[in-house]
Amino acid sequence: MFDKKLVKNFDFLILFFIILLTGFGLVGIMLATRSPVEGPDGAVLEGLGSFNLQQVKLQAINFITGLVIMAIIISIDYHIISDLSVYYYWLIVGLLIIVKLFGTKGGGAQSWLAIGSFRMQPSEFSKIAVILMLARVMAKQEETGVNNLKTMAKLLLVVAIPFVFIAIQPDFGTASVLIVILVGMLFIAEFKYKYLFIALGIGLAAIPLAWFLYFDEYQKYRLIVFLNPGMDPLGDGYHVIQSITSLGSGQLTGQFGRGELLSGNSLSQLNFLPAKDTDFIYSVTTEALGFVGGISVILLFYMLLMRTMRIARRSRDVLGSYICVGVASMILFHVFENIGMSMGIMPITGIPLPFMSYGGSSMWTNMASFALVINVGMRRQKLKF
């Protein structure tokens, strides 16, 4: 019988924040995919007819199916999910191998599995697999801690296997998320800082090797242009320049506040802003809703992360805490990187903005991640039968 305490402990605020962020995303996608309006005569009516709601409908379906995924995950005790995570982890690794052999390309990387019109990105689901596996290994070492060679080797191996397959797609942005997840979870596992500094030193030493042996010429050039977008304003620097211009044109209240949301044209409508429904969805939203809308999105993410960390602190065991911190680390990096690249303070990596960027794999991953967080919060007390 379903215990009433589970419903009582359900964190409805997390679900509320997710719904609001998805709402902002749907508005951004709707504006990003609309057609330009040509003149002032009947511009409002023309503006109403300029919307192409196909992607909005698909994203709404992604969200609804994400709610179904969330309901399924919430209904299963996270300890059982942790026990099954080994099978899920190797399933994802298998899918990453299939992607390498038979995957389709998109955005310069062979990251997709296509079955007819349906496309799936296994690298997105690898984030959940890594969080669950790392949490499982760390929780089993609760008494001895993670500061021993055997445990560290296990943790590094858990991250390294999917990291390699994702990096060779090549999708270094998504691969780097796995490293951030590991660092975030080690931080609360009382990992000795001397080991962290050693790892940091090894990482810094590996940068020249990665530069000469791993990065393609276009990736090197992209990083150089990131430092100075003006050196190639019509090439690789174009994206950043247009994104910053779009953010600035929103001013305080955006097109909405100026009454131009229907009758006016935005940079995204005029196709000046690339990847407008995915990578640069924050720029589209801020141009339409201004600083008020942009800061509202950031505040929603902040409150979502605070609720996640609150559940991590109140978890009944370290396994739940590790899962929550892993999810928080993943979301924090996504938000910082995506909004940062929109502002020109981070390199362009193609990392989506959670719940707002268009895409089913990203939406399902984020919904499943917070289902795990809510799951931990619901079971923070031992149930009596």
Summary of the structure (lengths in Angstrom):
residues: 385
radius of gyration: 21.7
end to end distance: 8.9
largest distance: 73.6
contacts: 1306
relative contact order: 0.17
helix: 69%
strand: 3%
